[in-house]
Amino acid sequence: QVQLVESGGGLVQPGGSLRLSCAASGSMFSFITMGWYRQAPGKERELVADISRGGSTQYDDSVKGRFTISRDNAKNTVYLQMNSLKVEDTAVYYCLCNGPGHYWGQGTQVTVSS
């Protein structure tokens, strides 16, 4: 079975950085797209960034220029480098891997607070 293991969340001050990782195991193929979503309290889950198998990326306007998504296809791992973090970035971040199926990570908490 495909399992996604997320790591890298935590507490950081505004302006700080975090790097999220999501490693997929048990997959016999590379995912068509891999991405990160987030859900803040009282808000809908929203797309933060995604990346195709070939490396094409998309970002939500709110994180453009601050976040960078990347993937290592050999490791079936997707990363989200988050710089210049803002309080409004506080949310649970979920990894999503898309292929023949769709697989979600369990989420990792990112808290930006002074």
C-alpha positions in Angstrom: 0.0 0.0 0.0 1.1 3.5 -0.7 2.0 5.5 2.4 2.9 9.1 2.7 5.1 10.2 5.5 5.2 13.9 6.2 7.8 15.7 8.3 9.3 19.2 8.9 6.4 21.0 10.5 6.8 23.0 13.6 6.8 26.4 15.3 8.6 29.3 13.7 8.7 33.0 14.1 7.5 35.4 11.4 10.2 35.7 8.7 11.6 32.3 9.5 11.8 29.2 7.4 10.7 25.6 7.4 11.2 22.7 5.0 8.4 20.1 4.7 9.1 16.7 3.2 6.6 14.0 2.1 8.0 10.6 1.2 5.8 8.1 -0.6 6.5 4.4 -0.1 5.0 1.4 -1.7 4.4 3.0 -5.1 5.6 1.2 -8.3 5.3 4.3 -10.4 6.2 8.0 -10.2 3.2 10.3 -9.5 1.9 12.5 -12.2 1.7 15.4 -9.8 2.7 16.0 -6.2 1.6 18.9 -4.1 0.9 20.6 -0.9 -2.4 21.8 0.5 -3.1 23.6 3.7 -6.0 24.1 6.0 -6.2 26.9 8.5 -8.7 26.9 11.4 -12.2 27.8 10.1 -11.1 27.8 6.5 -11.3 25.5 3.5 -8.4 23.3 2.4 -6.5 25.1 -0.3 -3.8 24.3 -2.8 -0.4 25.8 -1.9 1.8 24.4 -4.6 2.1 21.5 -6.9 4.7 20.0 -9.2 4.5 17.7 -12.2 6.6 14.7 -13.0 8.6 16.9 -15.3 9.1 19.6 -12.8 6.5 22.2 -13.8 5.3 24.1 -10.8 2.3 26.1 -9.7 1.9 28.3 -6.6 -0.9 30.0 -4.9 -0.4 33.8 -5.2 -0.2 34.1 -1.4 3.1 32.0 -1.3 4.6 32.9 -4.7 8.1 34.1 -4.3 8.4 32.7 -0.8 7.8 29.0 -1.1 9.5 26.5 -3.4 8.2 23.1 -4.3 10.5 20.4 -5.6 10.5 16.7 -6.0 13.0 13.8 -6.1 11.4 11.2 -8.4 13.9 8.5 -7.5 12.9 8.8 -3.9 9.2 9.6 -4.6 9.6 12.5 -2.3 8.2 16.0 -2.5 9.5 19.0 -0.6 8.2 22.4 0.3 10.7 25.0 1.2 9.0 27.8 3.0 10.8 31.1 3.5 9.7 34.5 4.9 6.9 32.8 6.7 3.9 34.9 7.8 1.4 34.4 10.5 -1.2 33.7 7.9 0.8 30.7 6.8 -0.2 29.0 9.9 -2.1 25.8 9.0 -2.0 22.1 8.8 -0.1 21.2 5.6 -1.1 18.1 3.7 0.8 16.3 1.0 -1.1 15.0 -2.0 0.3 12.6 -4.6 -1.7 12.0 -7.7 -1.3 9.1 -10.1 -3.7 6.3 -11.0 -4.9 6.9 -7.4 -4.8 9.8 -5.0 -3.0 9.7 -1.8 -3.0 12.1 1.1 -0.6 12.5 3.9 -1.9 12.9 7.5 -0.9 16.5 7.7 1.8 18.4 9.6 1.2 21.5 11.7 3.0 24.7 10.7 2.6 27.5 13.3 4.0 30.9 12.6 3.9 33.1 15.7 6.0 35.6 17.5 
